[in-house]
């Protein structure tokens, strides 16, 4: 990373977020996913700042240096979106371009719907926008994965996954980051496990990690999660029923802002619902989808695995906004 960001604390929606900020120009907000950090955007912050943008990458609530409410309902989708809308105001701006990865993608897609006046344009990495759906997503997964392990079902009982991951944060993060990466996917599918298995059971533990995640990178993530734990991050998976109720107000709306989608061709998210083309679904619900870029051979951590290609795609799309 060329430019070292400065860290500011921004009060928004009743909480405080730690935000890495760099550059001057139109505001671009980068929203990370699970289990990540502002640091997940380390390759994008300086690249976009150098391209003429003011870049802000928060630790999402529950993570790192940001506040970590205990209650599950504090992580429902409207709260997450209100955090981002308030962050834009807290940084003194009326509007921003939002870019989100993993859980950050549903957060920015939904912020574009709940707070359209705040969102100039919106891009999702890894997770396409597919609308509210006919039922809470957790019900869909319970039907699809009733006979085998699925991580989002495992995450539902508070305390279970927290205990597994916090017993050895470094070993847990190595396995979590490896299995959906391009290298992990090329090594073979994750093991089919019974519904009562644990998350880490049977997952490869690479040492060293692939080159895109250096020992120093892993050290940073380990330090963050050893300090802050996993409860807040995992609570985001426990709000499916509440999210579904909250999204009733926007269920019939389409995303009308200029949009982009970037993912790796090996990203397992794209095959979560067997036989369903999630990108085709997105095209029906996003009216101004200006860029779809699938990067060959890349897994889930697309902006870390192939930063140069992601940065080029983002700059191409941003330049087209005028």
N, C-alpha and C positions, 0 to 999 in steps of 0.2 A: 504494500500500500504506500503510495507516495505521500499524500497529505495525511497528517495525523489529525483526526477529528478532535474537537473540543467537546466536553461533556457538560450538558446543562440539565437542570431539573425543571420540568414543566408541570404545573398543576393543571389537571384536566378532569372533569367528571368526578370530582371528589377524591381523586388520588394523585400521586406524584409519579411521573415517569422519568427515568434516566434516558437521555437522548444524546446520541452521538451526532454532531452537527459539523458540516464542512461546506465551504464554497459560498458563492453569491449568485443570485439570479432567481428564476422561478423555483418555487418550493417543490421538491420531490420527497415524499415520505416512503421509506422502505420498512415493511412490516414482516418480521420473521415468523417462523413456525415452530413446531415441536420436534425435539427438545433443543432449542437454539438460543439466539441472543442477537443483539445488535451486530455482534461480531460476524455473524453469518453473511453480512453484506460488506465485509472488509475489502473485497476486490471491487465492489461497485461504488463505494463512497467516494474515493478519490477520482475514479474514472468519470463519474457523473459531475463531480465538483469541477474537475478540469474542463469538462465540456460546457460549463457555464450555468450550472444549476446550484441552488442551495439545497443540500441533501441532509435529511434528518432521519436517523435510524434509531427508533426507541427500543428499549427492552419492553416488550409487551407486559401488561400487568401480570404479576405472578413470577416474573423472571428477574434475575440479575439485580440491578440497582433500582428497580421500580418497586412500588408498593405491592404487597402480596396479601390481598384479602383472604380470609379463611373460607367464607361461605361459597358453596358451589354456585349458587345463583349469581354471585358477583362476576362470574365468567360467562354469562349468557351473551348471545350475539349482540343484543342492543347495547349492553354495557361496553363490549369491546369496540363497537363502532363509535359510540359516543366518546370513548377515549381518544380515538383518532381524529374525530371532528373537533374535539376540544384542543387537541395538540396543535392542529393547524392554527386555531385562534391564539393559542398560547405562544406560538412562534410569531405572532403579529401579522398573520396572513389571512386573506379571505378565502383563498382556494389553494389546492395543491393537486399535483399528480400523485396518485397512490399506486405503489407496486408492492405486492405481497407474495410470499412463498409459503407453501404448505398451509398451516392454519392461517397464516397471514393472508393467503389468497381469499378464502371466504370472508375474512374480516374486511378486506378492501372492496371486494365485490358488493358486500352488503352495505358498507358505508356509502357506496355510490348510489344505493337505493334509499337508505334511511336519511341521508344528508346530501342530496344531489347538488345542492347549491355550493357545497364545499369542495366538490370533486371535479376537477377540470378534465381529468382523464384517468383511466384505471387499467392496470395490468396485473394478471395473475401468472405466477410461476407454479407449475406442477398440478395445481388443482383448478380445473375449468369451472366456470359458473354454469350450473345446471338447474337453477331454480329451486323453489322450496320443496318440490316433490309432493307425492300424495300422502305421506306419513312421515313421522320423525325418522331420521336416518338410522337411528339405533334399532328401530323395528325392522327396517329393511335388512340390516346386517344380521339381526337375530334369525330372520327367515333364511337368508342366504347361507349362513355359516352355523346352522343349528347342530351340525354333526361334527364340526371341527373347530379348532382354535381360530379366533380372530382377535387381533390385539385390542380393537375398540370395545369389544365385549368384555375382555379381561380387565380393561381400565375402569369399568363401571363401579366396582365396589371400592369405596374410599379406603385407602391405607394399604391395599394389597400390592399394587404395582409400586407404590412409594417404597415399601419395605424391600421389595426385590431390587429396585434400582439403587437405593441409598445404601444398601449393604456394601457395595463396591462400585462407586460412581464411575471410576475410570473403565473398569471392565464392562459395565453396562453400556456406557456411551460408545466404546469401541464396537460392540456388537450392534447397537442400534444404528450407528452411522454406516456400518459396513453392509448390512444385509440388503437395503434398498438402493445402494450405490450401483453405478455401472459395473464395477468390479465384482461386487457381491452378486449381482444378477447374472453376470456371465459365468460365475462359478457354479451356478445351479439354483433351482428354486429353493426357498426356505422349506424346512421340513413340514410335512403334514402332521399336525399334532392333534391329540384329542381335545375336546372343549375345556377340560380341566387342567391343561398344561399351563406352565408359566411362560411369560414372554421370552425369556432368554434361553429356555430349554432348546437345545439342538442348534442354536445359532453359532456360526463360525466366529472365532475370536482372532482377528488378524493381528499379527505383530511382525513388522510394522503395519500401520494403516497405509492405504494407497497414498500416492505422492500429493494428492490435492489436500490432504489433511495432515499437516506436518506435526511432529511431536509438540512444537510450541502451540499450534492451534488446539490440539487436544488438551494440552495443559490449561489453556484459557477456559475452555468449556468445562473441564473438570472442576476448576476453581469456582466457577460461577454456580454450578449445581451442588457442590459440596457446601457452599454457603447458603444457598436459597432453597434447596430441596426441590422435590418434584410435585408437591401437592397442588400449587397453583397451576402449573402447566397441565397436569392431568385433569384438573377440574374442567378444563375446556371441553373434554370429551364427555362430561357428565351432564351436559345441559341440553341434550338433544330434544327432549319434550318441551322444555322452556323455549328453546330457539324456534321450534316449529310454531308454537303459539305466538311468539313475538313476530314472526315473519308473515303472519296472516295479513298484516297491514300492507305488505309489499308483494304479496304472492302473485298478483297479476301484472306487476310492473316489469318492464324490460330495462336492461342497462342501456342507456342511450349515449353515454359519454364515449368519446374515442377510446378504444380498448385494444389490448394485446394479450396474447397467451404464448408462453414459452415453456417447453418441457423437454425432458429427455425421452428418447424412444423406448428406453427400458424402465421408465418410471412405473412402479407397480400401481400407483394411484389410477392410472388410465385403464387398468383392468380390474378394479375393485368390484365392479358390477359386471359379471361375465355376460358377453354378448351385447353389451350396450356401448355405443360409440359416444363417449362423453363429449368429445369435441363437436360432433354433429349436434348434440343437444345444446351445447353452448351457442352455436351459430344461430339457433332459433330464438335465443333469449338475450343475445347481445347484438344490438342493431348496427353498431358501427365498429365491427371487429376488423381492425386495419392490419394486424399482423398476427400470424400464427407461425411459430418457429419451433419445429421439433428437431432436436440436436441428436444426431445418430450416436448410438452406443453409450448414452449418458443415462444415469439413474435419477434418483429422487433429488439429490442435492445439487441441482443443475447449476446454480450461480456460483457454487464452490468448485464443482467438478470441472466446469468449462467456463471460467470467468470471461475470457477474451471473447468467446462467441456470444455469451449472454450480454456483455457490455455493448458489443457491436449492434446486436438486435435492439437493445433498449435505446441506444443513442439514435439509431435509424428511426425508430418509432417516435421518440421525443422530438426529433428535428421536424418530423412531419406534422406536429401539432401547431407549428407556427409560433 
